[in-house]
């Protein structure tokens, strides 16, 4: 049998994110947020997960998109 090897190098850049609060933020309560970004790849995203961490984010939860 033949062995075929192929290498593809891709440099990924983080896309620009736009975060919009959908309600007033209250300490100790969940706040709905709209996250908008443009997929820079020519492929449809599938099985993607968004995880947000940062100061004041007490319990980050991954969200399936």
Order of alpha helices (4+ residues) and beta strands (2+ residues): beta-beta-beta-beta
